[in-house]
Amino acid sequence: MQDYNYVWADCFEITLELSCCKYPPTSELQQEWENNRESLLVFIEKVHIGVKGFIRDAVTGAGLENATIVVAGIAHNITAGK
């Protein structure tokens, strides 16, 4: 689903796995949090790095639907929504 959403919905999803154990005992959950807390917080701080905003007509200032954004060196174009 992650690949589909990235290619077709311009949505970047991730899965975070904290350990190789899918179902850790309740008694170990606090330690898993402590082991991964700082990494998770740093990741959250980096979430909004990049370009974001609205695509507008240079003359009228009206929003442009379905405009394609192309970045040299990146082989994945983004198409604006409404």
N, C-alpha and C positions, 0 to 999 in steps of 0.2 A: 504494500500500500504506500510505503514511503516513496518509492521510485515513481509510482503513478502520480501521486500528489505533486511531486517536484516537477515532473515533465508537463503535466496537463493542468495543474491548478496553481502553479507558482507558489506552492506551499512547501516549506522545508521542514520536515519532521525528523525527529531523532528518537532513538531508544537508548536509554542509559541502563547499563547493567552494573550493579555494584559489586557483585561477586559471582562466582561460578555456581553458587547454591541458589536455586530458584525459590526455595521455601525455607529461609533461615528460621531457626527457633526464635520465639518472641524474646527470649533472654539475650539474644545477640543483636537485636535491632538497634539498640542504643549505640553499640560499638560500631555497627555499619554506618550509622549516621555520623559519628565522630570521624571515622576513617575517610569519609567522602564529603564532609560538610564544606571544607575550604574549596575544593575543586568545583563543587556545584555552585557556590557563590561567585567564584571567578567566572564560570561559564555564564551565569545569569548577567553579570556585568558586561559581557561581550556581545550579548544578543543583538543589540541595536547598532553594531558597527556595519557600515555600508551606506548605501544610498536609499533614501525613502522620500516620498513626497507626492506631489500631484503633477500631471503633465497637462500643460495649458497652451492654448494657442497664443503665439507671440503678439498678435495684433489685438485680438478681442479679449483674451484672458479666459475664454471659455475652456472648460475641461475637455480633453480629447479622449474619446473612447477607442479602445482597440489599437492604441498606438504601440508600436513595437520598439522596445529598448534594446539596442545592440551595443555591447561593450567589446572593444578590440581585445582579442586574446582569450575571450571566454566563449565557448561554443554552446551557450545556452541563452537564447533570447527570451525576454520577458514581454508579455503583452499586457497592457494596462486594461483594467476593468472599466466599469462605469464611473 
